[in-house]
Amino acid sequence: MDLNLQSLRHEIDRLDNSILQMLQKRLEVARLVVKFKREQHQNVNVPERELQILESLKGRERSLLSAEVIEEIYRTIFKESKRLQSEGKPLIAFQGEHGAFSEVAARKWNADLAPIPCQTVEEVFEGVKIGSYDYGIVPIENTVGGIVSQINAHLLASKLFIVGAVEMSVDHALLIVPGTDYRNLRKVYSQQAALTECKTFVDLMKLQPVAYYDTAGAAKMLAETWEDGAAAIASELAARYYNLEVLKTGIADARNTRTRFLILARNPQEDGGNRCSVTFTMPDRPGMLFSAMKMFAEAEINLTRVTSVPTDQGNYAFFIDFAADGTDERVAKILNEISCQAESYRYLGSYTEMNR
């Protein structure tokens, strides 16, 4: 790094962003600790633990930070942790880094939840299953990429319920380090699917596409490295998280690309909604699936999604979403008939789907 005023200020901005991300992560982990303590009926506030942390930090080697400043900083962190603990916001897990489109959808579904990032979809399902998180949110289908088949497989195995859904427009944006001249851009990082969806724009800008594990992860990496000539394709929320500039929005080839997300929980929603989902396997006889579909048609119930995944038994599990309340008598009659005909059957839930 060249030692001049501008570069030093840029380095301070980069470090401040990293400090904020670490503080955010620390508060999230502390919130999870509280959840585990409550489930195990342990004391939430342990002053001895705080003193142990302070003494350990103040005893470490350093050249600029005084013990008094360290204690002041961490007393403030402890105070904020306790405030969040008392607030008791339910936790909703999503795959990716903060700023992922799944987090955008989670906020649209319920802004009063605390979004917690997970590295994988498997962690989302497992975390909800064991009670680490109150909810999970996962993408199920996209107008460009189609059905996300792995989600159906996890739904089949997890025994979780669908308690909500959000269908929303996915607006890809080109993000840059503050002050970057767009004429100096040479490469762009993002998830492969996002790079494909924005291919025309990427080619027009003459950028080298570089696949990354996550759209928001690409934004985070760019904010941490300040790589010269690099940009990221991610959400505008990611730009706000990582102090990046939005050079241009709406850069996808297809206009109004939409993604549908499912909200998962350990228990079903009790008061119904405008959507219902079930999964089942049928005996390998001609016309069995058709007979199930015919019942919905005769009841004038609109099927909004019909898909299948192979099972370990060598047959197929069918997933059906339809526009009706699960407490409707017509629905109850049809589902009872399907459950009688099916080799296996599971009610996934009745819920409200939002279009944003």
Backbone torsions as a table, in degrees:
resi	resn	phi	psi	omega
1	MET	NA	128.2	176.3
2	ASP	-69.4	134.3	-178.7
3	LEU	-87.5	86.4	171.1
4	ASN	-136.2	168.1	-172.9
5	LEU	-59.4	-44.1	-177.3
6	GLN	-64.5	-45.2	-178.5
7	SER	-66.4	-35.9	178.2
8	LEU	-67.5	-38.8	176.5
9	ARG	-65.4	-40.1	176.7
10	HIS	-61.8	-40.1	179.6
11	GLU	-65.5	-37.9	176.6
12	ILE	-63.8	-43.0	177.8
13	ASP	-60.2	-43.1	-179.4
14	ARG	-64.6	-43.5	179.8
15	LEU	-67.1	-39.6	177.5
16	ASP	-59.9	-41.0	178.6
17	ASN	-63.2	-42.5	179.1
18	SER	-64.7	-40.0	178.7
19	ILE	-62.6	-42.7	178.7
20	LEU	-61.7	-41.8	-179.8
21	GLN	-64.9	-39.4	179.1
22	MET	-68.5	-38.1	176.4
23	LEU	-63.4	-43.0	177.7
24	GLN	-58.5	-46.6	-179.1
25	LYS	-63.6	-40.5	-179.5
26	ARG	-62.7	-42.6	179.3
27	LEU	-65.4	-36.7	177.7
28	GLU	-64.6	-44.4	179.1
29	VAL	-64.9	-40.4	177.9
30	ALA	-62.3	-36.9	178.0
31	ARG	-65.5	-37.2	177.1
32	LEU	-68.5	-37.3	177.4
33	VAL	-59.3	-43.6	179.5
34	VAL	-61.1	-42.3	-179.7
35	LYS	-60.9	-43.2	178.3
36	PHE	-64.9	-41.1	-179.4
37	LYS	-62.5	-42.9	-179.2
38	ARG	-65.5	-39.7	178.9
39	GLU	-65.4	-30.3	-179.8
40	GLN	-97.1	9.0	177.0
41	HIS	57.0	41.7	176.1
42	GLN	-101.4	160.1	176.3
43	ASN	-64.2	132.3	-179.2
44	VAL	-75.0	-48.6	-178.4
45	ASN	-95.7	121.1	179.9
46	VAL	-125.6	94.1	-178.0
47	PRO	-55.5	-32.9	-179.1
48	GLU	-63.1	-35.9	178.7
49	ARG	-66.5	-41.4	178.4
50	GLU	-61.9	-43.5	179.1
51	LEU	-64.0	-38.5	178.3
52	GLN	-61.7	-44.2	179.1
53	ILE	-62.9	-46.0	-178.8
54	LEU	-61.0	-46.5	-178.5
55	GLU	-64.0	-37.9	179.0
56	SER	-65.1	-44.4	-178.3
57	LEU	-68.2	-42.5	-178.2
58	LYS	-69.7	-21.8	-178.8
59	GLY	-87.7	-1.4	-178.2
60	ARG	-85.3	155.2	-177.9
61	GLU	-69.7	136.2	178.1
62	ARG	-162.8	161.1	-177.4
63	SER	-112.9	-24.4	-174.1
64	LEU	-116.0	-35.6	-176.3
65	LEU	-80.1	125.1	176.1
66	SER	-82.9	160.1	178.4
67	ALA	-60.8	-35.2	-179.3
68	GLU	-66.1	-40.4	179.5
69	VAL	-67.8	-42.8	178.0
70	ILE	-58.8	-44.7	-179.2
71	GLU	-65.1	-40.4	179.5
72	GLU	-63.1	-44.5	179.8
73	ILE	-60.7	-48.2	-174.4
74	TYR	-76.6	-27.4	171.9
75	ARG	-62.8	-37.9	177.3
76	THR	-66.4	-41.0	178.4
77	ILE	-63.6	-44.1	178.4
78	PHE	-59.8	-42.1	-179.2
79	LYS	-62.8	-42.4	179.4
80	GLU	-67.6	-37.5	177.0
81	SER	-60.3	-43.2	-179.8
82	LYS	-66.1	-36.5	177.9
83	ARG	-63.0	-44.0	178.7
84	LEU	-65.9	-35.5	178.1
85	GLN	-63.9	-43.7	-179.3
86	SER	-69.3	-30.3	178.7
87	GLU	-66.6	-38.1	172.9
88	GLY	61.8	38.3	178.2
89	LYS	-63.4	135.2	173.5
90	PRO	-61.3	150.6	-177.1
91	LEU	-100.7	136.7	174.7
92	ILE	-124.9	124.4	-176.5
93	ALA	-93.0	145.1	175.5
94	PHE	-142.5	157.5	179.4
95	GLN	-88.1	134.0	178.0
96	GLY	117.4	-171.8	176.5
97	GLU	-93.6	166.8	175.1
98	HIS	-56.8	137.5	-176.2
99	GLY	98.9	-2.7	177.2
100	ALA	-65.5	155.6	180.0
101	PHE	-63.4	-27.6	175.8
102	SER	-64.0	-36.0	176.6
103	GLU	-69.6	-38.4	176.0
104	VAL	-57.1	-46.2	179.7
105	ALA	-64.8	-39.5	178.6
106	ALA	-60.4	-41.1	179.3
107	ARG	-67.1	-35.3	177.6
108	LYS	-68.8	-35.2	-179.6
109	TRP	-70.4	-45.7	179.7
110	ASN	-157.8	106.6	-176.9
111	ALA	-71.9	-10.3	-178.2
112	ASP	-90.1	3.5	177.9
113	LEU	-91.4	158.3	175.9
114	ALA	-101.3	108.8	-178.5
115	PRO	-73.8	133.6	179.7
116	ILE	-123.7	122.7	-178.6
117	PRO	-77.7	145.9	174.7
118	CYS	-126.9	151.5	-178.7
119	GLN	-71.4	-35.0	-175.1
120	THR	-133.5	161.2	174.4
121	VAL	-63.4	-36.0	178.4
122	GLU	-58.0	-39.1	178.9
123	GLU	-65.8	-35.2	177.7
124	VAL	-62.5	-52.2	-179.0
125	PHE	-61.2	-46.6	-177.1
126	GLU	-66.3	-39.9	-179.4
127	GLY	-63.6	-39.4	176.6
128	VAL	-69.9	-40.4	-177.6
129	LYS	-60.0	-42.8	-176.7
130	ILE	-90.1	-3.6	175.5
131	GLY	92.6	8.3	175.8
132	SER	-64.3	-34.7	179.0
133	TYR	-122.2	148.0	178.3
134	ASP	-75.2	-35.3	-178.5
135	TYR	-140.4	162.4	169.7
136	GLY	-133.5	152.5	177.0
137	ILE	-130.5	132.5	-176.7
138	VAL	-139.4	146.3	174.9
139	PRO	-77.5	136.8	-178.3
140	ILE	-112.9	-30.8	177.5
141	GLU	-159.8	155.6	-177.1
142	ASN	-136.6	144.4	-177.1
143	THR	-66.9	-17.9	177.7
144	VAL	-100.1	-50.2	-174.5
145	GLY	-87.1	-14.8	179.3
146	GLY	82.3	-153.6	-175.9
147	ILE	-71.6	137.9	172.8
148	VAL	-89.7	94.1	-168.9
149	SER	-62.8	-33.2	-177.4
150	GLN	-64.8	-27.2	179.2
151	ILE	-67.6	-41.7	176.9
152	ASN	-60.4	-41.3	179.0
153	ALA	-62.8	-41.0	178.6
154	HIS	-68.8	-37.7	176.9
155	LEU	-60.5	-39.8	-178.6
156	LEU	-64.8	-37.7	-174.1
157	ALA	-90.1	-24.3	-168.0
158	SER	-83.3	-27.5	-174.9
159	LYS	68.8	17.8	175.4
160	LEU	-81.4	164.9	179.7
161	PHE	-112.8	153.8	173.8
162	ILE	-91.5	123.4	-178.4
163	VAL	-117.3	2.6	178.3
164	GLY	-177.5	165.4	176.3
165	ALA	-151.2	148.4	177.5
166	VAL	-132.9	125.3	171.0
167	GLU	-110.1	124.0	-174.3
168	MET	-143.5	160.4	175.8
169	SER	-75.2	133.7	178.0
170	VAL	-102.0	110.3	-173.9
171	ASP	-105.9	97.9	179.5
172	HIS	-71.5	141.0	179.4
173	ALA	-130.3	149.6	175.0
174	LEU	-93.3	119.3	-176.0
175	LEU	-109.0	141.9	-179.2
176	ILE	-135.4	161.0	173.0
177	VAL	-66.6	137.2	-179.5
178	PRO	-51.4	132.8	177.9
179	GLY	87.7	-1.6	-179.7
180	THR	-70.0	135.4	173.6
181	ASP	-82.8	119.3	-175.9
182	TYR	-58.6	-23.8	-179.3
183	ARG	-70.6	-15.5	179.7
184	ASN	-95.9	1.0	-179.7
185	LEU	-70.2	136.3	-178.2
186	ARG	-125.6	-27.1	-177.1
187	LYS	-143.5	160.7	179.2
188	VAL	-138.7	132.4	179.8
189	TYR	-102.4	141.2	171.4
190	SER	-176.6	174.1	173.3
191	GLN	-62.9	146.7	-175.1
192	GLN	-56.4	-41.0	-179.3
193	ALA	-61.7	-40.3	179.8
194	ALA	-68.2	-39.1	177.4
195	LEU	-62.3	-39.7	178.6
196	THR	-66.4	-43.1	-179.1
197	GLU	-66.0	-23.9	-177.6
198	CYS	-110.0	22.7	-172.3
199	LYS	-57.5	-43.7	-178.3
200	THR	-60.5	-45.4	179.8
201	PHE	-65.7	-42.7	-179.8
202	VAL	-61.7	-43.4	178.0
203	ASP	-65.2	-40.0	-179.9
204	LEU	-62.7	-38.2	179.2
205	MET	-80.6	-4.1	-178.9
206	LYS	56.7	46.0	-179.8
207	LEU	-101.1	144.7	173.9
208	GLN	-83.2	117.0	179.1
209	PRO	-75.9	132.4	178.8
210	VAL	-125.1	115.9	-177.5
211	ALA	-69.6	137.7	178.6
212	TYR	-131.1	162.8	-172.6
213	TYR	-69.5	-18.5	-172.2
214	ASP	-160.7	144.8	178.5
215	THR	-63.3	-51.2	179.4
216	ALA	-66.8	-32.5	176.0
217	GLY	-61.8	-36.3	177.0
218	ALA	-65.2	-40.7	177.8
219	ALA	-63.9	-43.3	179.5
220	LYS	-62.1	-44.8	179.6
221	MET	-60.6	-43.1	-179.9
222	LEU	-62.5	-40.5	179.7
223	ALA	-67.4	-31.0	-178.9
224	GLU	-81.1	-31.5	-174.3
225	THR	-101.2	-26.3	-174.4
226	TRP	50.7	44.7	-178.1
227	GLU	-61.9	129.9	-179.7
228	ASP	-63.9	136.7	174.9
229	GLY	73.2	13.1	-176.2
230	ALA	-112.2	150.7	175.7
231	ALA	-136.0	175.3	177.6
232	ALA	-139.1	148.0	173.1
233	ILE	-104.7	119.2	-177.9
234	ALA	-161.0	-166.3	-179.5
235	SER	-86.4	162.5	174.1
236	GLU	-66.7	-28.4	175.2
237	LEU	-61.8	-39.7	177.7
238	ALA	-62.3	-37.6	177.4
239	ALA	-60.8	-40.4	-179.7
240	ARG	-71.1	-35.0	178.6
241	TYR	-65.4	-41.8	-168.7
242	TYR	-109.7	14.8	175.7
243	ASN	56.5	48.4	175.9
244	LEU	-109.2	159.4	177.5
245	GLU	-93.7	143.0	174.6
246	VAL	-90.9	110.6	179.9
247	LEU	-78.7	-41.1	179.6
248	LYS	-160.0	141.1	176.4
249	THR	-110.3	169.2	178.0
250	GLY	63.5	45.2	-173.3
251	ILE	-96.6	1.4	179.7
252	ALA	-70.2	150.6	179.0
253	ASP	-61.6	-48.0	-179.0
254	ALA	-87.5	132.7	178.7
255	ARG	-80.3	145.2	177.0
256	ASN	57.9	45.4	171.7
257	THR	-64.4	131.8	-176.5
258	ARG	-125.0	145.9	178.1
259	THR	-127.5	140.9	177.8
260	ARG	-105.8	131.3	-179.0
261	PHE	-117.5	143.7	175.9
262	LEU	-107.4	140.6	174.0
263	ILE	-103.5	128.7	-172.7
264	LEU	-113.5	149.7	176.4
265	ALA	-151.8	167.9	-179.4
266	ARG	-76.2	-25.2	-178.0
267	ASN	-122.5	148.1	-179.3
268	PRO	-72.3	157.1	173.1
269	GLN	-74.9	136.7	-172.0
270	GLU	-91.1	-22.3	-172.0
271	ASP	-100.2	19.6	173.9
272	GLY	70.1	-157.8	-178.5
273	GLY	167.4	-156.2	-178.7
274	ASN	-103.9	3.9	177.8
275	ARG	-137.3	155.6	177.0
276	CYS	-145.1	145.8	-178.9
277	SER	-134.7	140.1	175.4
278	VAL	-139.8	160.9	172.0
279	THR	-136.1	145.5	-178.2
280	PHE	-159.5	161.2	170.2
281	THR	-118.2	144.3	-177.8
282	MET	-112.9	151.5	172.9
283	PRO	-57.4	148.5	-177.6
284	ASP	-79.3	72.0	177.8
285	ARG	-132.8	143.3	-178.2
286	PRO	-57.1	136.6	172.1
287	GLY	85.7	-1.6	-176.8
288	MET	-65.9	-46.4	179.5
289	LEU	-66.9	-39.9	179.9
290	PHE	-60.0	-38.8	-178.6
291	SER	-64.9	-34.9	177.3
292	ALA	-68.3	-44.6	179.9
293	MET	-64.0	-34.8	-178.2
294	LYS	-63.2	-36.2	179.8
295	MET	-62.8	-38.9	177.5
296	PHE	-67.1	-41.3	-179.7
297	ALA	-63.0	-43.2	-179.2
298	GLU	-67.0	-28.9	177.8
299	ALA	-87.8	1.5	-180.0
300	GLU	58.1	43.0	176.0
301	ILE	-106.1	125.2	-175.2
302	ASN	-80.7	123.3	174.1
303	LEU	-82.4	124.6	-177.3
304	THR	-100.0	-17.3	176.6
305	ARG	-157.6	130.0	173.3
306	VAL	-133.7	117.8	179.6
307	THR	-147.2	173.5	-177.3
308	SER	-145.8	156.2	173.7
309	VAL	-136.9	145.7	177.7
310	PRO	-69.7	145.8	179.0
311	THR	-106.7	171.4	179.0
312	ASP	-67.6	-20.1	-179.6
313	GLN	-83.9	-0.1	177.4
314	GLY	89.3	3.1	175.9
315	ASN	-110.6	-161.4	-177.4
316	TYR	-123.8	139.9	172.3
317	ALA	-98.2	128.6	-179.6
318	PHE	-97.4	139.0	175.6
319	PHE	-114.1	128.8	-179.2
320	ILE	-128.9	127.0	170.2
321	ASP	-111.8	139.9	178.7
322	PHE	-144.7	155.5	-174.5
323	ALA	-87.0	85.3	178.7
324	ALA	-166.3	161.0	176.3
325	ASP	-85.2	132.3	-178.4
326	GLY	-63.9	-17.6	178.8
327	THR	-87.8	-4.2	178.0
328	ASP	-63.5	135.8	-178.5
329	GLU	-61.7	-37.6	178.0
330	ARG	-60.7	-42.5	-179.4
331	VAL	-65.0	-46.9	-179.0
332	ALA	-57.6	-39.7	-179.6
333	LYS	-65.9	-44.5	-179.4
334	ILE	-65.3	-45.5	-177.9
335	LEU	-65.9	-34.6	176.5
336	ASN	-64.5	-40.8	179.3
337	GLU	-65.6	-42.6	179.1
338	ILE	-64.0	-43.2	-178.9
339	SER	-62.7	-31.5	178.2
340	CYS	-72.5	-35.1	-178.2
341	GLN	-83.2	-26.5	-171.7
342	ALA	-78.0	152.8	172.3
343	GLU	-73.2	-37.7	174.3
344	SER	-143.0	150.7	-175.4
345	TYR	-152.3	139.5	173.9
346	ARG	-145.4	130.4	175.7
347	TYR	-81.5	120.9	-176.3
348	LEU	-91.8	-19.0	175.8
349	GLY	135.2	157.5	171.2
350	SER	-115.0	133.8	-168.9
351	TYR	-157.1	172.0	176.7
352	THR	-98.8	130.2	175.6
353	GLU	-104.3	131.0	179.5
354	MET	-101.9	142.0	173.0
355	ASN	-114.6	116.7	-175.9
356	ARG	-121.3	NA	NA
